[in-house]
Amino acid sequence: MNLKTTVVLAVILILLISYFFFSGRDNPGEHVAEPPDAWTLKEEFIERIEVRLPRQDKKISFLRSAEGGWYFDDLQKRPVDVRRWGGILSLLTGPRSKRQIASKIEDTAQFGLTDPRMVIILGVRSSGRRLEVLVGDRTPNEEHDYVQLRDHEAIYLVDRSWAAVFERLVTDPPLPPP
């Protein structure tokens, strides 16, 4: 190969590498907003979990022991099955929403939030406060649930699988193995 051909090929190679390097980067002028968290809470601050299914008249609750383990808040005080419990706290720290529907809506009944199908109550350590999560109806395409914090006006869309995990805690509790 002669010098002229080598230089031309090297220039083409540099141009191709530059094109692929710079075309794969985000344009700094374009910022894609992340969907908002419906809420944020640290795992270590959750000390009590209650899940209610008001339309089915069912509920279940769990408490954290002083050692950090979780057990049923009932007369037997049975520990939860840790194989089924894994990830529950992470889901409760604040789900990533698909999007915020609105910051304020007067008629929450249209989303099933006036008479929610599920209420999740989180007891927060050392503050004594409670965080109440209302889960309303599914969206028309059945992919998301409408979610709102009690006494807050914003309504969010959360993937339906998130609520399904907590519904299953009530309908199929994580009982310890026999």
VENNORSUL-V565118 format. One record per run of one state. SS is the DSSP state (@ for helix, = for strand, . for the rest). FROM is the first residue (numbers start at 1). TO is the last residue. If there is no record, write none. Layout:
ss=SS from=FROM to=TO
ss=SS from=FROM to=TO
//
This chain:
ss=. from=1 to=2
ss=@ from=3 to=23
ss=. from=24 to=36
ss== from=37 to=37
ss=. from=38 to=42
ss=@ from=43 to=45
ss== from=46 to=53
ss=. from=54 to=57
ss== from=58 to=64
ss=. from=65 to=69
ss== from=70 to=72
ss=. from=73 to=78
ss== from=79 to=80
ss=. from=81 to=81
ss=@ from=82 to=85
ss=. from=86 to=87
ss=@ from=88 to=92
ss=. from=93 to=95
ss== from=96 to=96
ss=. from=97 to=98
ss== from=99 to=102
ss=. from=103 to=107
ss=@ from=108 to=111
ss=. from=112 to=117
ss== from=118 to=124
ss=. from=125 to=129
ss== from=130 to=138
ss=. from=139 to=143
ss== from=144 to=149
ss=. from=150 to=154
ss== from=155 to=159
ss=@ from=160 to=171
ss=. from=172 to=174
ss== from=175 to=175
ss=. from=176 to=178
//
